[in-house]
Amino acid sequence: MRGSALDLVRFVVSLAVVMAASWVAMARSDGGDGRPCQLRVESELFADGGDEPVARSLTLFHEGVAWDFLELPDAVGKSAVIGEIVLHDPARERVLVIDPARQVKTQVDLIRLERLSVSLAKWARTNDDRLVRWAGGPDFAAGFTEHDDRFELVGPRVKYAVAYEEAPCTEAAVTYRQFADTAILLKALMQPGGIPPFPRLAVNRRLEDAGAIPSEVMLEIDPRLSALGGRPERLRCVHKVHPRLIAGDLERIEDAKHHVAAAEPVDLATFVDREAETLRPVTPGS
């Protein structure tokens, strides 16, 4: 259960639909008073119309970095445990992924994600599959439709439906998009396969252009694709956005810093291989 839930949490991070020209801009963005923009986003992921979330995440934007806490239910499904911590650090041009349970961490440089984006685009745009070729982009304008404070992006056998709200401070939409772009590319690196990330990146740009942050995201996938990849046919992510941190958030960040300091550094392949052995159940076709 823990492994499959962790995969779903990572999937919702990529669904948080929001790499700008300068990554350092995130560290410099502010709410109009010269201080870095603070933002708190709570996310809940629902699968196939279920009433109970299958996973939750909490993202804290503080002092130019984003701390993303991926929460999973415990063995009996009653309380949340931190399955993974992801530190998005644009000033240092890196992402750190920490597994608190195994006390290991791995670093991914942002240049590696940029190179991945280029290679994925080249591969997708020459693929035989119509969906993969469409998802390689670069132009998705014809697939967008607007409906007041929501929009849809429709492609072959997939649909993204996004509801959004105005960002709480001037640079919040830029900051959130940079975080979410990194998250979707990180997911593509750590979990190869599935739909290429470029439709999601196009959705992120559309949100930033509107000065907005998503409040709800729905992804509907053709049943043939979900069966092949082991994904649900419908994923719905609900986001609650707060313009500042609340009591306990700074303590949570300090605790995460201790995990970063204590965790053993490993390369990405070792991190993913260990995770596959200890977290993910074997499923047909995996």
C-alpha positions as CSV (number, residue, x, y, z in Angstrom):
1,M,0.0,0.0,0.0
2,R,2.8,2.4,0.9
3,G,4.6,2.1,-2.4
4,S,1.5,2.5,-4.6
5,A,0.3,5.4,-2.5
6,L,3.7,7.1,-2.8
7,D,3.5,6.8,-6.6
8,L,0.1,8.5,-6.4
9,V,1.4,11.3,-4.2
10,R,4.3,11.9,-6.7
11,F,1.7,11.9,-9.4
12,V,-0.3,14.6,-7.6
13,V,2.8,16.7,-7.3
14,S,3.0,16.6,-11.0
15,L,-0.7,17.5,-11.1
16,A,0.0,20.6,-9.1
17,V,-0.2,22.3,-12.5
18,V,1.6,25.5,-12.1
19,M,11.2,26.0,-15.7
20,A,10.8,29.7,-16.1
21,A,13.7,31.5,-17.9
22,S,15.6,32.0,-14.6
23,W,15.3,29.6,-11.7
24,V,17.0,32.1,-9.4
25,A,13.9,34.4,-9.9
26,M,12.0,32.2,-7.5
27,A,14.4,32.9,-4.7
28,R,14.0,36.7,-5.5
29,S,10.3,36.8,-5.9
30,D,8.3,38.7,-3.2
31,G,4.9,39.8,-2.2
32,G,5.5,43.5,-2.9
33,D,7.4,44.4,0.4
34,G,10.8,43.1,-0.6
35,R,10.6,39.9,1.3
36,P,10.4,36.4,-0.3
37,C,6.9,35.4,-1.0
38,Q,5.4,32.9,1.5
39,L,2.8,30.4,0.4
40,R,1.2,27.3,1.9
41,V,-0.6,24.8,-0.4
42,E,-2.4,21.8,1.0
43,S,-3.3,19.1,-1.6
44,E,-5.5,16.1,-1.5
45,L,-5.7,13.4,-4.2
46,F,-8.8,11.4,-5.0
47,A,-8.9,8.5,-7.4
48,D,-11.7,7.2,-9.6
49,G,-14.4,9.2,-7.8
50,G,-13.6,8.1,-4.3
51,D,-14.7,10.2,-1.3
52,E,-11.5,9.6,0.8
53,P,-8.2,11.0,-0.4
54,V,-5.6,8.4,-1.3
55,A,-2.8,10.8,-0.5
56,R,-2.0,14.3,0.7
57,S,0.8,16.7,0.3
58,L,1.8,20.0,2.0
59,T,4.0,22.5,0.2
60,L,5.6,25.3,2.1
61,F,7.3,28.2,0.3
62,H,9.7,30.0,2.6
63,E,12.8,32.1,2.1
64,G,13.0,31.3,-1.6
65,V,12.8,27.6,-1.4
66,A,9.9,25.1,-1.4
67,W,9.5,22.2,1.0
68,D,7.2,19.5,-0.2
69,F,6.0,17.0,2.3
70,L,4.3,13.9,0.8
71,E,2.0,12.3,3.4
72,L,0.8,8.7,3.4
73,P,-1.6,6.8,5.6
74,D,0.0,4.5,8.1
75,A,-0.3,0.7,8.1
76,V,-3.9,0.9,9.4
77,G,-4.8,3.9,7.4
78,K,-5.6,6.1,10.4
79,S,-2.8,8.7,10.6
80,A,-0.4,10.3,8.2
81,V,3.3,9.7,8.0
82,I,5.8,11.5,5.9
83,G,6.6,9.3,3.0
84,E,9.0,11.7,1.3
85,I,10.4,15.2,1.6
86,V,11.4,17.2,-1.6
87,L,13.4,20.4,-1.2
88,H,13.2,22.7,-4.3
89,D,16.2,25.0,-4.0
90,P,16.4,27.1,-7.2
91,A,19.2,29.4,-5.9
92,R,21.5,26.4,-5.6
93,E,20.0,25.0,-8.8
94,R,19.1,21.7,-7.3
95,V,16.4,19.4,-5.9
96,L,16.9,17.2,-2.9
97,V,14.7,14.1,-2.4
98,I,14.7,12.7,1.1
99,D,13.3,9.4,2.4
100,P,13.0,9.9,6.2
101,A,12.2,6.2,6.8
102,R,15.3,4.9,5.1
103,Q,17.3,8.0,6.0
104,V,18.7,8.4,2.5
105,K,18.7,11.4,0.1
106,T,19.6,12.1,-3.5
107,Q,20.3,15.3,-5.3
108,V,19.1,16.2,-8.8
109,D,20.7,19.3,-10.5
110,L,18.3,21.5,-12.4
111,I,20.5,21.2,-15.5
112,R,19.7,17.5,-15.6
113,L,16.0,18.2,-15.7
114,E,16.5,20.7,-18.5
115,R,18.4,18.1,-20.5
116,L,15.7,15.5,-19.8
117,S,13.1,17.9,-21.2
118,V,15.0,18.4,-24.4
119,S,15.6,14.6,-24.9
120,L,12.0,13.7,-24.1
121,A,10.6,16.3,-26.5
122,K,12.8,14.9,-29.4
123,W,11.6,11.4,-28.6
124,A,7.9,12.2,-28.2
125,R,7.6,14.2,-31.4
126,T,8.8,11.3,-33.5
127,N,6.8,8.6,-31.7
128,D,4.4,6.4,-33.5
129,D,1.7,6.8,-30.8
130,R,-0.7,9.7,-31.6
131,L,-1.0,10.7,-27.9
132,V,2.7,10.6,-27.2
133,R,3.4,12.6,-30.4
134,W,0.7,15.2,-29.4
135,A,2.2,15.4,-25.9
136,G,5.6,16.2,-27.3
137,G,4.3,19.6,-28.3
138,P,5.3,22.3,-28.6
139,D,2.0,23.9,-29.5
140,F,-1.1,23.0,-27.5
141,A,-3.1,26.2,-28.2
142,A,-5.8,24.4,-30.2
143,G,-6.5,22.0,-27.3
144,F,-7.4,24.7,-24.8
145,T,-10.9,25.9,-24.0
146,E,-11.7,28.6,-21.4
147,H,-14.7,28.7,-19.0
148,D,-14.5,31.8,-16.7
149,D,-12.3,30.7,-13.8
150,R,-11.5,27.3,-15.3
151,F,-10.1,25.8,-18.5
152,E,-9.6,22.4,-20.2
153,L,-6.8,21.0,-22.3
154,V,-8.0,18.0,-24.4
155,G,-5.7,15.7,-26.4
156,P,-5.9,12.2,-27.8
157,R,-7.4,10.0,-25.1
158,V,-6.7,12.5,-22.2
159,K,-8.3,15.6,-20.7
160,Y,-7.0,18.1,-18.2
161,A,-9.7,20.2,-16.4
162,V,-8.4,23.0,-14.2
163,A,-10.2,25.3,-11.8
164,Y,-8.1,28.2,-10.5
165,E,-8.1,31.2,-8.2
166,E,-6.2,34.5,-8.2
167,A,-2.7,34.2,-6.7
168,P,-2.5,35.8,-3.2
169,C,0.6,38.0,-4.0
170,T,2.2,39.4,-7.0
171,E,4.9,36.8,-7.6
172,A,3.1,33.7,-6.2
173,A,1.9,32.5,-9.6
174,V,5.5,32.6,-10.9
175,T,6.8,30.9,-7.8
176,Y,4.2,28.2,-7.9
177,R,4.7,27.5,-11.6
178,Q,8.5,27.1,-11.1
179,F,7.9,24.6,-8.3
180,A,5.3,22.6,-10.3
181,D,7.4,22.6,-13.5
182,T,10.3,21.2,-11.5
183,A,8.0,18.6,-9.9
184,I,6.6,17.3,-13.2
185,L,10.1,17.0,-14.7
186,L,11.4,15.3,-11.5
187,K,8.6,12.8,-11.7
188,A,9.4,12.1,-15.4
189,L,13.0,11.4,-14.3
190,M,12.2,9.2,-11.3
191,Q,9.3,7.4,-12.9
192,P,9.9,7.0,-16.6
193,G,6.9,6.2,-18.8
194,G,3.4,7.6,-19.0
195,I,2.4,10.8,-20.8
196,P,5.3,13.1,-21.6
197,P,5.3,16.2,-19.3
198,F,4.7,18.9,-21.9
199,P,0.9,19.2,-21.8
200,R,1.3,19.8,-18.0
201,L,4.0,22.4,-18.6
202,A,1.6,24.1,-21.0
203,V,-1.1,24.1,-18.4
204,N,1.4,25.7,-16.0
205,R,2.1,28.5,-18.4
206,R,-1.6,29.2,-18.9
207,L,-2.0,29.5,-15.1
208,E,0.9,31.8,-14.7
209,D,-0.3,34.0,-17.5
210,A,-3.6,34.3,-15.6
211,G,-1.8,35.2,-12.4
212,A,-3.4,32.2,-10.8
213,I,-2.9,29.0,-8.8
214,P,-5.0,25.9,-9.3
215,S,-7.8,25.1,-6.8
216,E,-8.8,21.8,-8.4
217,V,-7.3,19.7,-11.2
218,M,-8.9,16.7,-12.9
219,L,-7.1,14.3,-15.2
220,E,-9.1,11.8,-17.1
221,I,-7.3,9.0,-18.9
222,D,-8.5,6.6,-21.5
223,P,-9.2,3.2,-19.7
224,R,-6.9,1.5,-22.1
225,L,-4.0,3.7,-21.0
226,S,-4.7,3.4,-17.3
227,A,-4.9,-0.4,-17.5
228,L,-1.6,-0.5,-19.3
229,G,0.2,1.8,-16.9
230,G,-1.6,0.8,-13.7
231,R,-3.0,4.3,-13.3
232,P,-6.5,5.2,-12.2
233,E,-8.9,6.4,-14.9
234,R,-9.6,9.6,-13.1
235,L,-7.5,11.6,-10.7
236,R,-8.8,14.7,-8.9
237,C,-6.6,16.9,-6.9
238,V,-8.0,19.6,-4.6
239,H,-5.6,22.5,-3.5
240,K,-6.2,24.8,-0.6
241,V,-3.9,27.9,-0.9
242,H,-2.9,30.1,2.1
243,P,-1.0,33.4,1.6
244,R,1.2,32.8,4.6
245,L,2.6,30.0,6.8
246,I,0.7,29.0,10.0
247,A,1.8,27.9,13.4
248,G,3.9,24.7,13.3
249,D,5.1,25.2,9.7
250,L,8.5,26.6,10.7
251,E,9.0,23.7,13.1
252,R,8.2,21.3,10.3
253,I,10.8,23.0,8.1
254,E,13.4,22.8,10.9
255,D,12.6,19.1,11.4
256,A,13.0,18.6,7.6
257,K,16.4,20.3,7.8
258,H,17.5,17.8,10.4
259,H,16.4,14.9,8.1
260,V,18.5,16.5,5.3
261,A,21.6,16.7,7.5
262,A,21.2,13.1,8.8
263,A,20.3,11.3,5.6
264,E,22.9,9.3,3.7
265,P,23.6,10.8,0.2
266,V,23.1,8.2,-2.6
267,D,22.9,8.6,-6.4
268,L,19.6,8.6,-8.1
269,A,19.7,5.0,-9.3
270,T,20.5,3.7,-5.8
271,F,17.7,5.8,-4.3
272,V,15.1,4.6,-6.8
273,D,16.4,0.9,-6.7
274,R,16.2,0.8,-2.9
275,E,12.8,2.4,-3.0
276,A,11.6,-0.2,-5.5
277,E,12.8,-3.0,-3.3
278,T,11.3,-1.6,0.0
279,L,8.3,0.4,-1.0
280,R,6.6,-0.6,-4.2
281,P,4.6,-3.8,-4.5
282,V,5.1,-5.9,-7.7
283,T,2.1,-5.5,-10.0
284,P,1.4,-7.2,-13.3
285,G,3.2,-5.4,-16.1
286,S,5.4,-3.3,-13.8
